[in-house]
């Protein structure tokens, strides 16, 4: 059976790549059309971000049964940032897994939905922009240049400034979301799971993300193991009835993680 159509450079056409990402579902979905979506720099402006934070806060209240005033604003800022950066990580890592490709998820090319929806619709102004990658080193360099110091850092900084939320919280969110995305995408593309885990670990050793957390040696069931631990808290625990996440820096004897995570 013939394979999918390829462009002259041997790379799948953007529409085909987007369709295959969308086929994975979840946070890896990538749109082709940009209608109704805002350029990322516009979406990260003070007014648009304030509306996104407010919508996120309303969603958290509705999802937990809390009154709006019981949802701390910084928790909503944290959740809004996680929603976006998780999308960027998932699209990037799914592209690596399926196509050996890192899309240019840079602020000048990314378009996002003006509201807060999960998964938030995302498209690229130039869907053919990106890098073909082979091997760990090329992949890490491309993801760092086109994603980490692209849309991920831009969203994180905008949330810090306009959401008045600690960089420690937000960079930890970015690091934790990377680990989660590598695990989820690896579960959907198991033949690439080991590679995605290696990419995530290498990125976490790079200067910016290293501030958000790291893997550490632990003992589980009498055996040596590793687990990721954040350097900051996502602030979800401030929602009444919501406990600590398993990778939270606040988890310690006497302060266990919430069993529902």
C-alpha positions in Angstrom: 0.0 0.0 0.0 1.5 3.4 -0.9 2.4 5.7 1.9 0.8 9.2 2.4 1.7 11.9 -0.2 4.9 13.7 0.5 6.2 17.1 -0.6 9.3 17.6 -2.7 11.5 17.6 0.4 10.1 14.2 1.6 8.1 15.9 4.4 4.4 15.2 4.5 2.2 18.2 3.4 1.0 20.3 6.3 -2.6 19.3 6.0 -1.6 15.6 6.2 0.6 16.2 9.2 -2.2 18.1 11.0 -4.7 15.4 10.2 -2.5 12.7 11.7 -1.9 14.8 14.8 -5.6 15.3 15.1 -6.1 11.6 14.8 -4.2 11.2 18.1 -6.8 13.3 19.7 -6.5 15.1 23.0 -4.1 18.0 23.2 -2.3 17.1 20.0 -5.0 18.4 17.8 -3.8 21.0 15.2 -6.1 23.0 13.0 -5.2 23.9 9.4 -7.4 27.0 9.1 -6.9 30.1 11.2 -10.4 31.6 11.0 -11.5 32.9 14.3 -8.1 32.5 15.9 -5.9 35.4 17.2 -2.2 35.8 16.7 -0.5 34.8 19.9 1.0 38.2 20.7 -2.5 39.7 20.5 -4.0 36.9 22.6 -1.3 37.6 25.2 -2.2 41.3 25.5 -3.5 42.5 28.9 -7.1 42.7 27.9 -7.3 39.4 26.1 -5.4 37.6 28.9 -7.7 39.2 31.5 -10.7 37.7 29.7 -9.0 34.3 29.4 -8.2 34.3 33.2 -11.8 35.3 34.0 -13.1 32.5 31.7 -10.8 30.0 33.3 -11.8 31.1 36.8 -15.5 30.7 35.8 -14.7 27.2 34.4 -12.9 26.2 37.6 -15.8 27.3 39.7 -18.3 25.5 37.6 -16.2 22.3 37.5 -15.7 22.2 41.2 -19.1 23.5 42.4 -17.4 26.4 44.1 -18.6 30.0 44.2 -16.6 32.2 41.9 -15.1 34.1 44.8 -13.7 30.8 46.2 -11.4 30.4 43.2 -8.2 32.3 43.7 -7.3 34.4 40.7 -3.7 33.2 40.6 -5.0 29.6 40.5 -7.0 30.6 37.4 -3.9 32.2 35.9 -1.9 29.0 36.5 -4.6 26.8 35.0 -4.9 29.1 31.9 -1.1 28.9 31.3 -1.1 25.1 31.8 -3.9 24.8 29.2 -1.9 26.6 26.6 1.6 25.2 27.2 0.2 21.7 27.4 -1.2 22.1 23.9 2.2 23.4 22.6 4.1 20.5 24.1 1.6 17.9 22.8 1.7 19.3 19.3 5.4 19.4 19.2 6.0 16.0 20.7 3.4 14.3 18.6 5.0 15.9 15.5 8.3 14.4 16.6 6.8 11.0 17.3 4.8 10.7 14.1 6.8 12.7 11.6 10.3 13.5 12.8 9.3 17.1 12.6 9.3 20.1 15.0 6.7 22.7 14.0 7.6 26.4 14.4 5.5 27.1 17.5 6.8 30.7 17.7 4.8 33.7 18.8 4.8 35.3 15.3 3.2 32.1 13.8 1.0 30.7 16.4 -2.8 31.4 16.5 -5.0 30.5 19.4 -8.6 30.7 20.3 -9.5 34.0 22.0 -11.5 32.1 24.8 -10.6 29.4 27.2 -11.5 26.0 25.9 -9.8 22.6 26.4 -8.2 21.7 24.2 -7.8 25.3 23.0 -7.9 25.5 19.1 -4.5 26.2 17.7 -3.2 26.7 14.2 -0.1 28.1 12.5 0.1 31.0 10.0 2.8 29.1 8.2 2.1 25.4 8.8 5.1 24.4 6.6 7.5 26.2 9.0 9.5 24.0 11.2 12.5 21.6 11.2 12.9 18.0 10.1 14.9 16.3 12.9 16.8 13.0 13.3 18.1 11.8 16.6 18.1 13.1 20.1 20.4 16.1 19.8 18.7 17.6 16.7 15.3 17.1 18.3 16.2 18.8 21.6 17.8 21.7 19.8 14.8 22.3 17.6 12.2 22.0 20.4 14.2 24.3 22.5 14.5 26.9 19.8 11.0 26.7 18.2 8.9 25.7 21.2 10.5 26.4 24.6 11.9 29.8 23.7 8.9 30.3 21.4 5.3 30.0 22.4 5.9 28.3 25.8 8.2 31.1 27.1 5.9 33.8 25.6 2.8 32.5 27.4 4.7 32.0 30.6 6.1 35.5 30.7 2.7 37.1 29.8 1.0 35.2 32.6 3.7 36.3 35.0 3.4 39.9 34.1 -0.4 40.3 33.5 -1.5 37.5 35.9 0.9 38.7 38.6 1.9 35.1 39.3 5.3 33.8 40.3 7.7 32.7 37.6 8.5 29.8 39.9 4.9 28.6 39.7 4.7 29.1 35.9 8.0 27.6 34.9 7.3 24.7 37.1 3.9 24.4 35.3 5.8 24.3 32.0 8.2 21.7 33.1 5.5 19.5 34.6 3.3 19.8 31.5 6.3 18.7 29.4 6.7 15.5 31.4 3.0 14.8 31.2 2.8 15.4 27.4 5.8 13.1 26.8 4.0 10.4 28.8 0.7 10.8 27.1 2.0 11.1 23.6 4.4 8.2 24.3 1.4 6.1 25.4 -0.3 6.8 22.1 2.8 6.2 20.0 4.5 3.5 22.1 7.3 2.9 19.6 8.5 6.5 20.2 7.9 6.6 24.0 11.5 6.1 24.9 12.7 8.8 22.5 10.1 11.3 23.8 11.1 10.6 27.4 14.7 11.2 26.5 13.8 14.5 24.7 11.8 15.7 27.8 14.6 14.8 30.2 17.2 16.5 28.1 15.1 19.7 27.8 14.6 19.7 31.6 18.3 19.9 32.0 18.5 23.1 29.8 18.7 26.4 31.7 15.2 27.8 31.5 13.2 24.6 32.2 15.7 23.3 34.7 14.3 26.0 37.0 11.0 24.3 37.0 11.9 20.9 38.3 14.0 17.7 37.8 14.0 14.0 38.1 15.3 12.6 41.3 16.1 9.1 42.6 13.5 7.6 45.0 12.7 4.2 46.4 9.4 2.7 45.4 8.2 -0.6 46.7 11.7 -1.4 47.8 13.2 -0.7 44.4 15.2 2.3 43.1 13.2 4.5 40.8 13.0 8.0 39.5 10.3 10.6 39.7 9.9 14.2 38.5 9.5 16.8 41.2 8.5 20.4 40.6 10.3 23.4 42.2 7.0 25.3 42.5 3.3 24.5 43.1 0.6 24.9 40.5 -1.7 26.4 43.2 -4.6 24.1 42.6 -4.5 23.0 46.2 -5.9 26.4 47.0 -9.2 25.3 45.6 -11.3 24.0 48.6 -11.4 20.2 48.4 -8.4 19.9 46.0 -5.2 18.4 47.3 -1.6 18.3 46.2 -0.4 17.0 42.8 1.9 13.9 42.9 4.9 16.0 41.6 4.2 19.0 43.8 7.1 20.4 45.8 4.9 20.6 48.8 4.4 16.8 49.0 6.3 15.5 52.0 5.6 13.3 55.0 2.4 14.5 56.6 1.4 16.3 53.4 0.6 13.6 50.8 -0.6 14.0 47.3 -4.3 13.8 46.5 -5.3 10.2 45.6 -7.6 11.5 42.9 -4.7 12.8 40.7 
